[in-house]
Amino acid sequence: MALDDRDSVWRAGRSGGKGRNTPKGRQLDDGALAEVRALLGNRPRRRDLLIEHLHLIQDAHGHLSAPHLRALAEEMRLSMAEVREVATFYAHFDPVREDETPSPALTIRVCDSLSCELAGSEALLAALRDGHDPAQVRVVRAPCMGRCDTAPVAEVGHRFVDTATPETVAEAVASGDIHAHIPDYEAFDAYRADGGYDTLLSLREGGDWEAVQEQVLSSGLRGLGGAGFPSGKKWGFVRANPAPRYLAVNGDEGEPGTFKDRYYLERTPHLFLEGMLIAAWAVEADTAFIYMRDEYPAVLEILRREIAALEDAGIVAPGYIDLRRGAGAYICGEESAMIESIEGKRGIPRLRPPYVAQVGVFDRPTLVHNVETLHWVARVCREGPEVLNAHEKNGRKGLRSYSVSGRVATPGVYLLPAGSTITDIIKAAGGMAEGHVFKAFQPGGPSSGLLPASLNDVPLDFDTLQPHGSFIGSAAVVVLSDKDSAKAAALNMLRFFEAESCGQCTPCRSGCEKAVKLMQADRWDAALLSDLCEVMVDASICGLGQAAPNPIRHVLKHFPDEVL
């Protein structure tokens, strides 16, 4: 019998049997397809723009409906599985199935990071949930919003309410003003009038990239996103690989307690942009990608305006700077996860080697720098390496931007000598808050753990904290007092890691979850927790799982009376 003579599902369907009249899976809705096409307009349908296109739908409709996801998959020639796995990975997307009710049009996010928890965010969250109709307003907890200096913080739509109270949040809701407020900053014309971009243009005319690299190296500038790798050395590694090459800026400042990048971008964005373009010139990058966290809507708008100004002035070609918007995933602060996200995928860290200097964006050599690093690249090139290496304290050279919050009188960003101790930092922040006595501090975000006040003479810089089982990281300093619990602080940090683990590797995914359960006991099982920490450090793929045990280990070592 010929194959085409056999009965089949499709034959039965056409002849009135029980077969299907349509393919398996969700069917394409013509109305949804028309809406998606209207939103995308003439934008390219490239795979790497999937997250950007999901943002368009989320912004327009407040959620991602199943028909819209199906239509986007059709329009981009992707499988529904590819689209949905990305939509469900990122916290700022709200995918909704056919049988589910979309969230209310307005969402209030309450930051639950350590600084905000110390300032009363749990009580604020409870009050807001009790005070708003859940059918009209969704109130959810959210990880660090990078505004720790004004804790507790709530975000109403895209408008931030600093030092929030139930009353001030209610006023923001009632006003209907739920869009980001743009602060005053130095725009292109003012920066250019003060000599801005002269250095870049001079280098383009006949500069020696190796001489500039040596200048950066002699300044002592190291990566300020956390890793601390000598910045200039990266240029040579990337430049040694064949073109095309790219530059990717890591603006996903998600480490709780960190807000220095936002501080600089909301004031002097062109220092960063000029530094970025100098670095891009040095490695002959075909495109400069800026990956900026979605929690910074004002910064995103500032960058859109100022990139357009650079294009209008002819300093960059249209499209050379490609601004990408994150979607709420801490893990995308890891450079390879960020690159995956730039490519429109889930932010899953890659196994290394190969390193991103060899195989980065679109599998091409990629130079990755942090925002503040590029801010200093511009200053070093404009003012000379002495702008950093002329400063020395406690045997350490350079300057550090410390994000300081918690129990200090005046939280904020403080530019201090790199050898500053926690005593120096607290003094710069106006001393301890009234009625509080210094007890402990987080030197570089939750990844760095929690150190006791007795280590008040240790410089907070690269390589100085490793003997104490910690590191400076992003210099996110959170100060605790005698009124705070080290145990509760560590639990806050591990809950953050539990929520933000990408889930790729079991030691991190299951380890953080297990740690949170064990840490809620009145008395900790020190042996079991220590064993769990060892497994996580040894077997996790990336730095999240490897550093997550630090708060546990430090509390067991320095604050045993609280947990044993």
C-alpha positions as CSV (number, residue, x, y, z in Angstrom):
1,M,0.0,0.0,0.0
2,A,1.4,3.4,-0.9
3,L,2.2,5.7,2.0
4,D,-0.2,8.4,0.9
5,D,-3.1,5.8,0.8
6,R,-3.1,5.3,4.5
7,D,-5.5,7.0,6.8
8,S,-4.0,9.8,8.8
9,V,-5.1,12.4,11.3
10,W,-5.1,15.0,8.6
11,R,-7.0,12.9,6.1
12,A,-9.6,12.0,8.7
13,G,-10.0,15.6,9.5
14,R,-10.7,16.7,6.0
15,S,-13.2,13.9,5.6
16,G,-15.2,14.7,8.6
17,G,-13.5,12.4,11.1
18,K,-11.9,13.1,14.4
19,G,-8.7,14.7,13.1
20,R,-7.4,18.2,13.6
21,N,-8.2,21.0,11.2
22,T,-5.3,23.1,12.5
23,P,-1.7,22.4,13.6
24,K,-0.9,21.6,17.2
25,G,-0.2,24.4,19.6
26,R,-1.6,27.9,20.0
27,Q,-3.2,29.3,16.9
28,L,-2.3,32.6,15.5
29,D,-4.7,35.4,16.2
30,D,-4.9,37.9,13.4
31,G,-5.8,40.8,15.7
32,A,-2.8,40.1,18.0
33,L,-0.5,39.8,14.9
34,A,-1.7,43.2,13.6
35,E,-1.1,44.8,17.1
36,V,2.4,43.3,17.3
37,R,3.3,44.4,13.8
38,A,2.1,47.9,14.6
39,L,4.2,48.0,17.7
40,L,7.3,46.7,15.9
41,G,6.8,49.0,13.0
42,N,9.9,49.0,10.7
43,R,12.2,47.7,13.4
44,P,14.3,44.7,12.4
45,R,13.0,41.3,13.4
46,R,16.4,39.9,14.4
47,R,16.7,37.3,17.1
48,D,18.8,39.4,19.4
49,L,16.0,42.0,19.6
50,L,13.6,39.6,21.2
51,I,13.8,41.3,24.7
52,E,13.5,44.8,23.2
53,H,10.3,43.7,21.4
54,L,8.9,42.0,24.5
55,H,9.4,45.4,26.2
56,L,7.3,47.1,23.5
57,I,4.4,44.7,24.2
58,Q,4.7,44.8,28.0
59,D,4.8,48.7,27.9
60,A,1.8,48.9,25.6
61,H,-0.4,46.4,27.3
62,G,0.9,46.0,30.8
63,H,1.4,42.2,30.3
64,L,2.4,39.7,27.7
65,S,-0.7,37.8,26.6
66,A,-0.5,34.4,25.0
67,P,-1.9,35.6,21.7
68,H,0.7,38.4,21.6
69,L,3.5,36.0,22.4
70,R,2.3,33.7,19.6
71,A,2.1,36.6,17.2
72,L,5.6,37.8,18.1
73,A,7.0,34.3,17.6
74,E,5.4,34.2,14.2
75,E,6.7,37.7,13.3
76,M,10.2,36.9,14.4
77,R,10.2,33.4,12.9
78,L,10.9,31.8,16.3
79,S,9.4,28.9,18.1
80,M,6.8,29.7,20.8
81,A,9.1,27.9,23.3
82,E,12.0,30.3,22.5
83,V,9.8,33.3,23.1
84,R,8.1,32.0,26.2
85,E,11.3,30.8,27.9
86,V,12.7,34.4,27.6
87,A,9.5,36.0,28.7
88,T,9.2,33.9,31.8
89,F,12.9,34.3,32.8
90,Y,12.9,38.1,33.4
91,A,11.0,39.6,36.4
92,H,9.8,42.7,34.6
93,F,7.8,40.7,32.1
94,D,4.3,39.5,33.0
95,P,3.3,36.6,30.6
96,V,-0.4,35.7,31.0
97,R,-1.9,32.4,29.7
98,E,-5.4,32.3,28.2
99,D,-7.0,31.1,31.4
100,E,-5.3,33.7,33.6
101,T,-6.4,37.2,34.6
102,P,-3.9,40.0,33.7
103,S,-2.4,42.0,36.6
104,P,-3.9,45.4,37.4
105,A,-2.7,48.3,35.2
106,L,-0.7,49.8,38.0
107,T,2.1,48.0,39.9
108,I,3.8,49.3,43.1
109,R,7.2,47.7,43.7
110,V,8.7,47.9,47.2
111,C,12.4,47.3,47.5
112,D,13.3,44.6,50.0
113,S,17.1,44.9,49.9
114,L,19.0,45.0,53.2
115,S,19.2,48.8,53.3
116,C,15.4,49.2,52.7
117,E,14.6,46.4,55.2
118,L,16.6,48.2,57.9
119,A,14.6,51.3,57.0
120,G,11.2,49.5,57.4
121,S,10.3,48.2,54.0
122,E,8.5,45.1,55.4
123,A,6.1,47.4,57.3
124,L,5.7,49.6,54.3
125,L,4.9,46.6,52.1
126,A,2.3,45.3,54.5
127,A,0.7,48.7,54.8
128,L,0.5,49.2,51.0
129,R,-1.0,45.8,50.5
130,D,-3.7,46.5,53.1
131,G,-4.3,50.0,51.8
132,H,-4.9,49.3,48.1
133,D,-7.5,47.3,46.3
134,P,-5.7,44.3,44.7
135,A,-8.0,44.4,41.8
136,Q,-6.8,47.9,41.0
137,V,-3.2,48.0,42.2
138,R,-0.7,45.2,42.4
139,V,1.8,45.5,45.3
140,V,4.9,43.3,45.1
141,R,8.3,43.1,46.7
142,A,11.3,43.8,44.4
143,P,15.1,43.4,44.7
144,C,17.4,46.4,45.1
145,M,16.4,49.4,43.0
146,G,19.7,51.2,43.3
147,R,18.4,53.9,45.6
148,C,19.7,52.7,48.9
149,D,20.6,56.2,50.0
150,T,16.9,57.1,50.2
151,A,15.5,53.9,51.7
152,P,12.9,52.7,52.0
153,V,12.0,53.0,48.3
154,A,8.8,52.2,46.3
155,E,8.3,52.4,42.6
156,V,4.8,53.5,41.4
157,G,4.7,52.5,37.8
158,H,8.1,54.0,36.7
159,R,8.1,56.8,39.3
160,F,10.3,56.3,42.4
161,V,9.1,57.4,45.8
162,D,12.1,58.0,48.0
163,T,12.0,57.6,51.8
164,A,8.6,56.2,51.1
165,T,5.6,56.1,53.5
166,P,2.1,54.7,52.9
167,E,1.0,58.3,52.6
168,T,3.6,59.5,50.0
169,V,3.0,56.4,47.9
170,A,-0.8,56.9,48.0
171,E,-0.2,60.5,46.9
172,A,1.8,59.3,43.9
173,V,-0.9,56.9,43.0
174,A,-3.6,59.5,43.3
175,S,-1.7,62.0,41.2
176,G,-1.5,59.7,38.2
177,D,2.1,60.8,37.7
178,I,3.7,57.4,37.3
179,H,6.5,58.1,34.9
180,A,10.2,58.5,35.6
181,H,11.3,61.9,36.7
182,I,14.5,63.1,34.9
183,P,17.0,64.8,37.1
184,D,19.1,67.8,36.1
185,Y,22.3,66.6,34.4
186,E,25.1,67.9,32.1
187,A,23.7,67.6,28.6
188,F,25.8,67.3,25.4
189,D,26.1,71.1,24.6
190,A,27.4,71.9,28.1
191,Y,29.8,69.0,28.1
192,R,31.1,69.9,24.6
193,A,31.5,73.5,25.5
194,D,33.8,72.5,28.3
195,G,36.1,70.5,26.0
196,G,34.2,67.3,26.1
197,Y,35.0,64.9,23.3
198,D,38.1,66.8,22.3
199,T,40.3,64.0,23.6
200,L,38.2,61.4,21.7
201,L,38.4,63.3,18.4
202,S,42.1,63.9,18.8
203,L,42.7,60.2,19.3
204,R,40.7,59.3,16.3
205,E,42.8,61.7,14.1
206,G,46.1,60.0,15.0
207,G,46.2,58.6,18.4
208,D,48.2,55.5,19.5
209,W,46.0,53.0,21.2
210,E,48.9,51.3,22.9
211,A,50.0,54.6,24.4
212,V,46.5,55.2,25.7
213,Q,46.4,51.7,27.1
214,E,49.7,52.3,28.9
215,Q,48.2,55.6,30.3
216,V,45.2,53.7,31.7
217,L,47.5,51.0,33.1
218,S,49.8,53.5,34.8
219,S,46.8,55.1,36.5
220,G,46.1,51.9,38.3
221,L,42.5,51.7,37.1
222,R,40.9,48.4,37.7
223,G,37.4,47.1,36.8
224,L,34.9,48.7,39.1
225,G,32.0,46.3,38.6
226,G,33.4,43.9,41.1
227,A,36.1,41.7,39.5
228,G,38.9,44.3,39.7
229,F,40.8,43.2,36.6
230,P,43.3,45.8,35.3
231,S,41.3,47.8,32.8
232,G,44.0,48.5,30.2
233,K,45.0,44.9,29.9
234,K,41.6,43.9,28.5
235,W,42.2,46.1,25.5
236,G,45.2,44.2,24.4
237,F,43.5,40.8,24.8
238,V,40.5,41.9,22.7
239,R,42.6,43.7,20.1
240,A,44.7,40.6,19.6
241,N,41.7,38.7,18.2
242,P,40.5,39.2,14.6
243,A,37.7,41.6,13.7
244,P,34.8,42.2,13.9
245,R,35.1,43.1,17.6
246,Y,32.5,44.6,20.0
247,L,32.3,46.6,23.2
248,A,29.7,45.8,25.8
249,V,29.0,48.1,28.8
250,N,27.7,46.3,31.9
251,G,25.2,48.8,33.3
252,D,23.3,46.1,35.2
253,E,24.1,47.5,38.6
254,G,22.1,45.0,40.5
255,E,24.3,44.2,43.5
256,P,22.2,45.3,46.5
257,G,23.6,48.4,48.1
258,T,25.2,49.7,44.9
259,F,24.1,52.9,43.3
260,K,27.4,54.6,42.2
261,D,26.8,54.0,38.5
262,R,23.3,55.6,38.7
263,Y,24.9,58.5,40.6
264,Y,27.3,59.3,37.8
265,L,24.9,58.7,34.9
266,E,22.3,61.0,36.4
267,R,24.8,63.8,36.6
268,T,27.6,63.5,34.0
269,P,26.6,60.9,31.4
270,H,29.0,62.2,28.8
271,L,32.1,61.4,30.8
272,F,31.0,57.8,30.7
273,L,30.0,58.0,27.0
274,E,33.4,59.6,26.0
275,G,35.2,56.9,28.0
276,M,33.2,54.3,26.3
277,L,34.0,55.7,22.8
278,I,37.7,55.9,23.6
279,A,37.7,52.2,24.7
280,A,35.7,51.3,21.5
281,W,38.3,53.2,19.4
282,A,41.1,51.4,21.1
283,V,39.8,47.9,20.2
284,E,38.3,49.0,16.9
285,A,34.8,47.9,18.0
286,D,32.2,47.7,15.3
287,T,29.4,48.4,17.7
288,A,29.2,49.6,21.3
289,F,26.4,48.0,23.3
290,I,25.1,49.5,26.5
291,Y,23.2,47.1,28.7
292,M,21.3,49.2,31.2
293,R,19.1,47.8,34.0
294,D,15.4,48.4,33.6
295,E,15.3,49.6,37.2
296,Y,16.9,52.9,36.0
297,P,14.2,54.4,33.7
298,A,15.5,57.9,34.2
299,V,19.0,56.8,33.1
300,L,17.6,55.0,30.1
301,E,15.9,58.2,29.0
302,I,19.0,60.3,29.6
303,L,21.1,57.9,27.5
304,R,18.5,57.9,24.7
305,R,18.6,61.7,24.5
306,E,22.3,62.0,24.7
307,I,23.1,59.2,22.3
308,A,20.8,61.0,19.8
309,A,22.7,64.2,20.5
310,L,26.0,62.4,19.7
311,E,24.5,61.2,16.4
312,D,23.2,64.6,15.5
313,A,26.6,66.1,16.2
314,G,28.3,63.5,13.9
315,I,30.5,62.1,16.7
316,V,29.0,58.6,16.2
317,A,27.2,57.1,13.3
318,P,23.5,56.4,13.8
319,G,23.2,53.0,15.4
320,Y,26.8,52.7,16.4
321,I,25.8,52.9,20.1
322,D,23.2,50.2,20.7
323,L,21.3,50.8,24.0
324,R,19.8,47.6,25.4
325,R,17.3,47.5,28.2
326,G,17.5,44.9,30.9
327,A,14.4,43.2,32.2
328,G,15.0,42.6,35.9
329,A,17.6,39.8,36.3
330,Y,20.5,40.3,38.8
331,I,22.4,37.4,37.1
332,C,22.9,39.6,34.0
333,G,25.5,41.5,36.0
334,E,27.7,38.5,35.2
335,E,29.4,39.4,31.9
336,S,28.6,36.3,30.0
337,A,25.0,36.3,31.2
338,M,24.7,39.9,30.1
339,I,26.0,38.9,26.6
340,E,23.4,36.2,26.4
341,S,20.7,38.8,27.2
342,I,22.1,41.2,24.6
343,E,21.6,38.3,22.2
344,G,17.9,38.2,23.2
345,K,18.2,35.0,25.3
346,R,17.8,34.1,28.9
347,G,20.6,35.5,31.1
348,I,22.4,32.2,31.7
349,P,26.2,32.4,32.5
350,R,28.4,30.6,30.0
351,L,31.0,28.1,30.9
352,R,34.6,29.4,30.6
353,P,36.9,29.1,28.7
354,P,36.5,30.5,26.1
355,Y,36.4,34.0,27.7
356,V,34.4,36.9,26.3
357,A,37.5,38.7,25.1
358,Q,37.7,35.8,22.5
359,V,34.1,34.7,22.2
360,G,31.6,37.3,23.3
361,V,28.6,39.0,21.6
362,F,27.6,37.0,18.6
363,D,30.7,34.8,19.2
364,R,33.0,37.7,18.5
365,P,35.8,39.2,20.6
366,T,34.2,41.6,23.1
367,L,35.5,44.2,25.5
368,V,33.3,44.4,28.6
369,H,33.6,47.3,30.9
370,N,31.6,48.6,33.9
371,V,30.0,52.1,33.7
372,E,32.2,53.7,36.4
373,T,35.3,52.2,34.8
374,L,34.6,54.1,31.6
375,H,33.9,57.2,33.6
376,W,37.4,57.1,34.8
377,V,38.9,56.1,31.4
378,A,37.6,59.5,30.2
379,R,39.1,61.3,33.1
380,V,42.4,59.6,32.9
381,C,42.7,60.4,29.2
382,R,41.7,64.0,29.7
383,E,43.5,64.7,33.0
384,G,46.3,62.2,33.0
385,P,46.9,59.1,35.2
386,E,47.6,61.3,38.1
387,V,43.9,61.9,38.6
388,L,44.0,58.4,40.2
389,N,47.5,57.4,41.1
390,A,48.4,60.6,42.9
391,H,46.1,59.6,45.7
392,E,47.5,57.2,48.4
393,K,46.3,56.0,51.7
394,N,47.3,53.1,53.9
395,G,49.6,52.0,51.1
396,R,46.9,51.9,48.5
397,K,46.8,54.1,45.4
398,G,43.7,55.5,43.6
399,L,40.2,56.5,44.4
400,R,37.0,54.5,45.1
401,S,33.4,55.5,44.8
402,Y,31.7,54.0,47.9
403,S,28.0,53.6,47.9
404,V,27.1,54.0,51.6
405,S,23.8,53.2,53.2
406,G,22.3,51.7,56.3
407,R,22.8,53.1,59.8
408,V,24.7,56.2,58.8
409,A,23.7,59.8,59.2
410,T,24.0,60.8,55.5
411,P,23.8,57.9,53.0
412,G,25.2,58.6,49.6
413,V,28.1,58.1,47.2
414,Y,31.5,59.1,48.6
415,L,34.7,59.4,46.5
416,L,37.5,58.6,48.9
417,P,41.1,57.3,48.7
418,A,41.1,53.6,47.9
419,G,42.8,52.7,51.2
420,S,39.9,54.1,53.3
421,T,38.7,52.0,56.2
422,I,35.1,51.5,57.3
423,T,35.9,54.1,60.0
424,D,36.8,56.6,57.3
425,I,33.7,55.8,55.3
426,I,31.4,56.2,58.2
427,K,33.0,59.5,59.1
428,A,32.5,60.7,55.5
429,A,28.8,59.8,55.7
430,G,28.3,62.0,58.7
431,G,29.0,59.3,61.3
432,M,26.5,56.8,62.7
433,A,22.8,57.7,62.7
434,E,21.6,59.1,65.9
435,G,21.0,56.5,68.6
436,H,23.0,53.8,66.8
437,V,26.3,52.1,67.6
438,F,28.4,50.5,64.9
439,K,28.2,46.7,64.9
440,A,28.9,45.3,61.4
441,F,29.2,46.2,57.8
442,Q,28.8,44.7,54.3
443,P,31.8,45.9,52.4
444,G,30.8,45.1,48.8
445,G,27.2,43.9,48.5
446,P,25.8,40.7,49.9
447,S,28.3,38.7,47.9
448,S,31.0,40.0,50.2
449,G,29.3,38.9,53.3
450,L,29.1,40.6,56.7
451,L,32.1,41.7,58.7
452,P,32.3,42.8,62.3
453,A,33.1,46.3,63.6
454,S,36.4,45.0,65.0
455,L,37.8,45.0,61.4
456,N,37.5,48.8,61.3
457,D,41.2,49.3,60.5
458,V,41.2,47.2,57.3
459,P,41.4,49.2,54.0
460,L,38.4,48.6,51.8
461,D,40.1,48.0,48.5
462,F,41.0,45.3,46.0
463,D,43.0,42.4,47.6
464,T,42.8,43.7,51.2
465,L,39.7,41.8,52.3
466,Q,40.5,38.4,50.9
467,P,42.4,37.4,54.1
468,H,39.1,37.9,55.9
469,G,37.1,35.8,53.5
470,S,35.6,38.8,51.7
471,F,36.2,41.3,48.9
472,I,35.4,44.9,48.0
473,G,33.3,44.0,44.9
474,S,31.3,47.0,43.8
475,A,32.1,48.9,47.1
476,A,28.5,48.7,48.2
477,V,28.9,49.5,51.9
478,V,25.9,48.8,54.2
479,V,26.4,49.7,57.9
480,L,24.6,47.8,60.7
481,S,24.2,48.9,64.3
482,D,23.6,47.4,67.7
483,K,19.9,47.5,67.0
484,D,20.2,45.1,64.0
485,S,20.5,41.4,63.8
486,A,23.4,39.8,61.9
487,K,21.3,36.7,61.5
488,A,18.4,38.6,60.0
489,A,20.8,40.5,57.7
490,A,22.3,37.2,56.4
491,L,18.9,35.7,55.8
492,N,17.9,38.8,53.8
493,M,21.0,38.3,51.6
494,L,20.4,34.6,51.0
495,R,16.7,35.2,50.2
496,F,18.0,37.6,47.5
497,F,20.3,35.0,46.1
498,E,17.5,32.4,46.2
499,A,15.3,34.6,44.2
500,E,17.9,35.7,41.7
501,S,19.6,32.4,41.0
502,C,19.3,31.7,37.3
503,G,18.6,28.1,38.0
504,Q,21.2,26.7,35.6
505,C,23.3,24.7,38.2
506,T,21.9,22.6,41.0
507,P,24.5,23.7,43.7
508,C,23.3,27.3,43.4
509,R,19.6,26.7,42.6
510,S,19.0,24.2,45.3
511,G,21.8,25.3,47.6
512,C,20.3,28.8,48.1
513,E,16.8,27.4,48.7
514,K,18.1,24.9,51.3
515,A,20.2,27.6,53.0
516,V,17.2,29.9,53.4
517,K,15.2,27.1,55.1
518,L,18.1,26.1,57.4
519,M,18.7,29.8,58.4
520,Q,15.2,30.3,59.6
521,A,15.8,27.9,62.5
522,D,16.2,29.4,66.0
523,R,19.6,27.8,66.1
524,W,21.6,27.0,63.0
525,D,23.0,23.6,62.2
526,A,26.5,24.8,61.8
527,A,27.9,21.5,60.4
528,L,25.2,21.1,57.8
529,L,25.3,24.7,56.7
530,S,29.1,24.6,56.5
531,D,28.9,21.5,54.3
532,L,26.3,23.1,52.1
533,C,28.5,26.2,51.7
534,E,31.5,24.1,50.7
535,V,29.4,22.4,48.0
536,M,28.1,25.7,46.6
537,V,31.5,27.3,46.5
538,D,33.2,24.3,44.8
539,A,30.5,23.3,42.3
540,S,28.6,26.4,41.3
541,I,29.2,27.6,37.7
542,C,29.4,31.3,38.3
543,G,30.1,33.9,41.0
544,L,26.6,34.0,42.4
545,G,26.6,30.5,43.8
546,Q,30.2,30.7,44.7
547,A,29.8,33.9,46.8
548,A,26.3,33.3,48.2
549,P,27.7,31.4,51.2
550,N,29.8,34.3,52.4
551,P,27.0,35.8,54.7
552,I,26.5,32.4,56.3
553,R,30.2,31.8,56.9
554,H,30.7,35.2,58.3
555,V,27.8,35.1,60.8
556,L,29.0,31.7,62.0
557,K,32.5,33.1,62.5
558,H,31.9,36.6,63.8
559,F,28.4,36.4,65.3
560,P,28.0,32.9,66.7
561,D,26.1,34.1,69.7
562,E,23.1,35.0,67.4
563,V,22.8,31.6,65.7
564,L,24.4,28.8,67.8
